[in-house]
Amino acid sequence: MDYHHAALAREAELGQVRLATEHALRTDPRYQPYLAGYTPASVEAFIQHYARHKVRCLEQGPNMVKFRLHQVIEYQEEAYERLFDVQRKKLFDLQVRWRAGEIPLPGVQTYQQFAAWQRKGIHRCPFLPPITRVEYELYRDWLASDACQEFANHQDYYRNDSEWQDYDAMRDEWVRAQAPPAPPADEDKWKEYLDYPAWFAYYDARTGAPAGYPFATHSNRRGELQDHYMNLAREEEWARNPPAPYVPAPRPDVMGFPHEPDAFADAPDRYLTEDDWHFAEFARRFDPDPETLLAYRRAMLCVFNDNYNNVLSNTNRNLELLADARGPWPVPAHPDWRQGIYAAAAQLHRELLLAALPAVFEDYEFRLQAGLQPAPPDEYRAYHDDEPAEDPAKECRIMPYLKKSILRGRELAGEPRNFKY
């Protein structure tokens, strides 16, 4: 409600500015010599135009100044965010050792808390040592290397926050890669698989990690025990309150959930899902003019198809990125013009981040030397929430439902109700 009152008050204030400006331009003697040499109709049009444009500048100008500032420091913001990939790797290594039972960590009682620290407190995690200059230089070398392909806008090179610490999905992918090829089992259909991040592998190779690290060298003892206790508690709950048995539907769904390809190679001008075939079949059987309707449908698919538009959307963003080049920028030849645009944008993106990284790390070092906490990535941005940040330790503590489930599972296993396992 306060926001709407403020918006209405600001609108009224700007309306008064417009009227006052028009009145002054018509009546103030200071302006008359300037306007005297023009036709009365054009002078009146100019007065109204100037007043409207002045109000628009006053209304939108402050945000546009912030936007221009954001454009100027955009790559510093991203470089700062990426700098914490060093901490993401160190957090994952601690998770590996914690799961193997090698180390305790203050306040960490479940493996889910590593994902919480990743999302909400990677910049101020109390059990992570600060980024050293050696680590910074290693990360800079990684960004400059051919091993790093995570630049520009490409759907194959995206990793969200939750995936950096998804140990189980990475381990499942590693196990799958070790096994001989075989048809997928039913339970495999519900598993999630993630590649071990290329940055993690680069770090391991240059810091002397043993062959096969981490999944061949460290057990998942603690993670498996946690799952065991949670399963015991879940089975007890199901015994008390059995879930309704699954009864398959007697008839198939007329519409399913499409699984569309999401890569340049799989993005034709149109891509028909199973649902589109149902639409066509139904139209041919029942619509009075099916061929006209289906012709319109084909035209719409060419323009609005989600998969194709995803590729085009990334290509358009890459073109916008290329506009940041300060002068001509080479676009490599490629049979698929979109891939050529991507390659050019990726190389520019790499160079802009490498140029921004030194100042970002110097700022990080200065804060540490001055006894200040590193700024959260959000506060480093031109646009950020002015609300005070939550305490990461509070945000990342054990979830009550997990605590209840694990302790009950321990009890059912005849073990003490604690987290010492």
C-alpha positions in Angstrom: 0.0 0.0 0.0 2.9 2.4 0.8 4.4 1.7 -2.5 1.2 2.6 -4.4 0.7 5.8 -2.3 4.3 6.8 -3.1 3.9 6.0 -6.8 0.7 8.1 -7.0 2.4 11.0 -5.1 5.4 10.8 -7.5 3.1 10.8 -10.5 1.2 13.9 -9.2 4.5 15.6 -8.5 5.8 15.0 -12.0 2.5 16.2 -13.4 3.0 19.5 -11.6 6.6 19.7 -13.0 5.3 19.2 -16.5 2.6 21.9 -16.1 5.0 24.3 -14.4 7.6 23.8 -17.2 5.0 24.5 -19.9 3.8 27.6 -18.1 7.4 28.9 -17.6 8.3 28.3 -21.3 5.2 30.2 -22.4 5.5 33.2 -20.0 9.1 33.6 -18.7 10.9 36.4 -20.6 14.2 34.6 -20.4 13.0 32.0 -23.0 11.3 34.4 -25.5 14.4 35.5 -27.5 15.3 31.9 -28.1 11.8 31.0 -29.3 11.0 34.2 -31.2 12.5 33.1 -34.5 10.2 30.1 -34.9 6.6 29.7 -35.9 4.0 29.8 -33.1 2.7 26.3 -33.8 6.2 24.8 -33.7 7.0 26.7 -30.5 3.9 25.3 -28.8 4.8 21.8 -30.0 8.3 22.2 -28.7 7.1 23.5 -25.3 4.9 20.4 -24.8 7.7 18.1 -26.1 10.3 19.6 -23.8 8.0 19.4 -20.7 7.1 15.8 -21.4 10.7 14.8 -22.1 12.0 16.6 -19.0 9.5 14.7 -16.8 10.4 11.4 -18.5 14.1 12.1 -17.8 13.3 12.9 -14.1 11.2 9.8 -13.9 13.4 7.2 -15.6 16.8 8.9 -15.5 18.0 7.6 -12.0 17.3 4.0 -13.0 19.0 4.5 -16.3 22.1 5.8 -14.6 22.1 2.7 -12.4 21.6 0.6 -15.5 24.6 2.2 -17.3 26.7 1.7 -14.2 25.6 -1.9 -14.2 26.7 -2.3 -17.9 30.1 -0.8 -17.0 30.8 -3.1 -14.1 28.8 -6.1 -15.4 31.9 -8.2 -15.9 33.4 -7.3 -12.6 30.2 -8.5 -11.0 30.3 -11.8 -12.8 34.1 -12.2 -12.2 33.4 -11.7 -8.5 30.7 -14.4 -8.5 32.9 -16.8 -10.4 35.8 -16.2 -8.1 33.8 -18.1 -5.5 34.1 -21.2 -7.7 37.3 -21.7 -5.7 35.2 -21.9 -2.5 32.7 -24.1 -4.2 35.4 -26.6 -4.9 36.8 -26.4 -1.4 33.3 -26.9 0.0 32.9 -30.0 -2.2 36.2 -31.4 -1.0 35.1 -31.0 2.6 31.9 -32.7 1.8 33.8 -35.7 0.4 35.9 -36.0 3.6 32.8 -35.5 5.8 30.9 -38.2 4.0 33.8 -40.5 4.4 33.9 -39.9 8.1 37.3 -38.3 8.0 36.4 -35.0 9.6 33.6 -33.3 11.5 32.4 -29.8 10.5 30.9 -27.3 12.9 27.1 -27.3 12.7 27.0 -29.8 9.8 24.9 -32.8 10.7 23.4 -33.8 7.3 24.7 -33.8 3.8 21.8 -31.5 2.7 23.6 -28.7 4.6 26.4 -28.5 2.0 23.9 -27.5 -0.7 22.5 -24.9 1.8 26.0 -23.4 2.4 26.5 -23.4 -1.4 23.3 -21.4 -2.0 23.2 -19.1 1.0 26.6 -18.8 2.5 29.5 -19.7 0.2 31.0 -16.2 0.7 31.0 -16.4 4.5 31.3 -20.1 5.2 33.1 -20.3 8.6 34.9 -23.6 7.9 36.2 -22.5 4.5 39.6 -20.8 4.6 39.8 -17.6 2.5 40.8 -17.7 -1.2 44.6 -17.5 -1.4 46.6 -15.8 -4.2 47.8 -19.3 -5.4 44.2 -20.4 -5.7 43.2 -17.2 -7.5 46.0 -17.7 -10.0 45.0 -21.3 -10.5 41.4 -20.2 -11.2 42.6 -17.5 -13.6 44.7 -20.2 -15.4 41.5 -22.3 -15.6 39.5 -19.5 -17.2 42.2 -18.9 -19.7 42.6 -22.6 -20.6 40.8 -24.6 -23.3 39.4 -26.8 -20.6 37.1 -24.0 -19.6 34.2 -23.7 -22.0 31.6 -22.1 -19.7 31.3 -18.8 -21.5 28.6 -16.8 -23.3 25.1 -18.3 -23.6 24.9 -22.0 -24.4 22.4 -24.4 -22.9 25.1 -27.1 -22.6 27.3 -25.1 -20.3 24.9 -24.1 -17.5 25.2 -25.3 -13.9 22.8 -23.9 -11.2 23.7 -23.3 -7.6 22.3 -26.5 -6.3 24.3 -28.7 -8.7 27.8 -27.7 -7.4 27.3 -29.8 -4.3 25.1 -32.6 -5.7 27.4 -35.4 -4.6 24.9 -38.1 -5.2 24.2 -37.2 -8.9 27.9 -36.9 -9.6 28.7 -40.2 -7.9 25.8 -41.9 -9.8 27.3 -40.6 -13.1 30.7 -41.8 -12.1 29.3 -45.3 -11.3 27.4 -45.4 -14.6 30.6 -44.5 -16.5 32.6 -47.3 -14.8 30.0 -50.0 -15.7 29.8 -51.8 -19.0 27.0 -50.5 -21.3 23.6 -52.0 -20.4 20.0 -51.2 -20.9 18.8 -48.8 -18.1 17.0 -50.5 -15.2 13.7 -49.2 -14.0 15.2 -47.5 -11.0 17.7 -45.7 -13.2 14.9 -43.7 -14.8 14.4 -41.8 -11.6 18.0 -41.0 -10.9 19.6 -37.7 -11.7 23.1 -37.8 -13.3 25.6 -34.9 -13.3 29.1 -34.7 -14.7 31.8 -33.9 -12.3 32.5 -30.1 -12.9 35.3 -29.5 -15.3 36.7 -26.9 -12.9 36.8 -29.5 -10.1 38.7 -31.9 -12.4 41.2 -29.1 -13.4 41.8 -28.3 -9.7 42.3 -31.9 -8.8 44.8 -32.4 -11.7 46.9 -29.5 -10.6 46.8 -29.9 -6.8 48.0 -33.5 -6.7 44.7 -35.3 -6.0 45.1 -39.1 -6.2 43.9 -41.0 -9.3 40.2 -41.7 -9.1 39.5 -38.9 -6.6 37.0 -38.4 -5.2 34.6 -41.3 -5.7 37.2 -44.1 -6.1 39.3 -42.9 -3.1 36.7 -41.9 -0.5 33.7 -43.8 0.7 30.2 -42.4 1.2 29.9 -44.0 4.6 28.2 -41.2 6.4 25.8 -40.4 3.5 24.8 -44.0 3.2 24.2 -44.2 7.0 22.0 -41.1 6.9 20.0 -42.5 4.1 19.6 -45.8 6.0 18.3 -44.0 9.1 15.9 -41.9 7.1 14.6 -45.0 5.3 13.9 -46.7 8.7 11.9 -43.7 9.9 10.1 -43.6 6.5 9.2 -47.3 6.6 7.8 -46.9 10.2 5.7 -44.0 9.0 4.4 -45.9 6.0 3.6 -48.9 8.3 1.5 -46.6 10.5 0.0 -44.7 7.6 0.3 -46.8 4.5 0.3 -44.8 1.2 -2.5 -45.5 -1.2 -1.4 -48.4 -3.5 -0.5 -47.3 -7.0 -3.2 -48.3 -9.5 -2.3 -47.7 -13.1 -4.9 -45.9 -15.2 -6.9 -48.2 -17.4 -6.4 -45.9 -20.4 -3.3 -43.9 -21.6 -3.0 -40.2 -21.3 -4.2 -38.3 -24.4 -1.4 -35.8 -23.7 2.0 -36.4 -22.2 4.9 -34.3 -21.0 7.2 -33.7 -24.0 11.0 -34.2 -23.7 12.4 -31.9 -26.4 16.0 -31.9 -27.5 18.0 -28.9 -26.2 21.1 -28.5 -28.4 22.0 -26.8 -31.6 22.2 -30.1 -33.5 18.7 -31.0 -32.4 17.0 -27.7 -33.2 15.3 -27.9 -36.6 13.0 -25.2 -37.9 10.2 -27.1 -36.2 10.0 -29.9 -33.7 6.8 -31.9 -33.4 6.2 -33.4 -30.0 3.9 -36.3 -29.3 1.2 -33.8 -28.3 1.4 -32.1 -31.7 0.7 -35.4 -33.4 -2.4 -35.9 -31.2 -3.5 -32.4 -32.2 -3.0 -33.2 -35.9 -4.8 -36.5 -35.6 -7.8 -35.0 -33.8 -8.0 -32.0 -36.2 -8.1 -34.3 -39.2 -10.9 -36.4 -37.7 -13.1 -33.7 -36.4 -12.3 -30.2 -37.5 -14.4 -28.9 -40.5 -11.2 -27.3 -42.2 -8.3 -29.4 -40.9 -5.7 -28.5 -43.6 -6.0 -24.8 -43.0 -5.8 -25.2 -39.2 -2.8 -27.5 -39.6 -1.1 -25.1 -42.0 -1.5 -22.4 -39.3 -0.2 -24.8 -36.7 3.0 -25.6 -38.7 3.6 -21.9 -39.1 3.2 -21.3 -35.4 5.6 -24.2 -34.6 8.3 -22.6 -36.8 8.1 -19.4 -34.8 7.0 -20.4 -31.3 8.5 -23.8 -30.8 10.1 -23.7 -27.3 13.2 -25.7 -28.2 14.0 -23.7 -31.4 13.3 -20.5 -29.6 15.7 -21.5 -26.8 18.5 -21.8 -29.3 17.5 -18.5 -31.0 17.2 -16.8 -27.6 20.8 -17.9 -26.7 22.0 -16.7 -30.1 20.3 -13.3 -29.6 22.0 -13.0 -26.2 25.3 -13.8 -27.7 24.8 -11.1 -30.3 24.1 -8.7 -27.4 27.3 -9.8 -25.7 29.3 -9.2 -28.9 28.1 -5.6 -28.7 30.4 -5.2 -25.7 33.4 -5.6 -28.0 35.4 -2.3 -28.2 35.9 -2.5 -32.0 35.8 -5.3 -34.6 35.7 -8.8 -33.3 36.3 -11.9 -35.4 33.5 -14.5 -35.9 35.0 -17.9 -36.8 33.6 -19.8 -39.8 31.1 -22.5 -39.0 28.5 -24.4 -41.1 25.9 -23.4 -38.4 26.0 -19.6 -38.2 24.6 -19.8 -34.6 27.7 -21.8 -33.5 29.9 -19.2 -35.1 28.2 -16.5 -33.2 28.5 -18.5 -30.0 32.3 -19.1 -30.5 32.9 -15.4 -31.1 30.8 -14.4 -28.0 32.5 -17.1 -25.9 36.0 -15.8 -26.7 35.0 -12.2 -26.0 33.3 -13.3 -22.7 36.5 -15.1 -21.7 38.7 -12.1 -22.3 36.4 -9.7 -20.6 36.2 -11.9 -17.5 40.0 -12.4 -17.4 40.4 -8.6 -17.7 38.0 -8.0 -14.7 39.3 -10.7 -12.4 42.5 -9.0 -11.1 40.7 -6.0 -9.7 38.0 -8.2 -8.2 40.6 -10.3 -6.3 42.4 -7.2 -5.1 39.2 -5.9 -3.6 38.6 -9.3 -2.0 42.2 -9.3 -0.6 41.8 -5.7 0.7 38.6 -6.6 2.6 40.4 -9.5 4.3 43.4 -7.4 5.2 41.2 -4.6 6.6 39.4 -7.2 8.8 36.2 -7.0 6.8 34.0 -9.9 5.6 33.9 -10.6 1.9 30.9 -8.9 0.3 28.1 -11.3 -0.6 27.9 -11.6 -4.4 24.5 -10.0 -4.4 25.8 -6.9 -2.6 28.6 -6.6 -5.1 26.1 -5.8 -7.8 24.8 -2.4 -8.9 21.3 -3.7 -8.3 20.9 -5.5 -5.0 18.4 -5.9 -2.2 19.1 -3.3 0.5 17.6 -5.6 3.2 20.1 -6.8 5.7 21.5 -10.2 4.9 20.4 -13.2 6.9 23.0 -14.9 9.1 24.3 -17.8 6.9 24.7 -20.1 9.9 21.1 -19.6 10.7 20.0 -20.2 7.1 22.1 -23.3 6.8 21.3 -25.1 10.0 19.8 -28.6 9.9 16.2 -28.8 8.8 13.8 -29.9 11.6 12.2 -32.7 9.5 15.7 -34.2 8.7 16.7 -34.0 12.4 13.5 -35.8 13.5 13.8 -38.5 10.8 17.5 -39.3 11.4 17.2 -39.4 15.1 14.2 -41.6 14.9 16.0 -43.9 12.5 18.9 -44.2 14.9 16.5 -45.1 17.6 14.9 -47.8 15.4 18.3 -49.2 14.7 19.0 -49.5 18.4 21.6 -46.7 18.4 21.8 -43.5 20.4 19.7 -40.5 19.4 22.6 -38.4 18.3 24.6 -37.6 15.1 27.7 -39.5 16.1 27.8 -42.1 13.4 
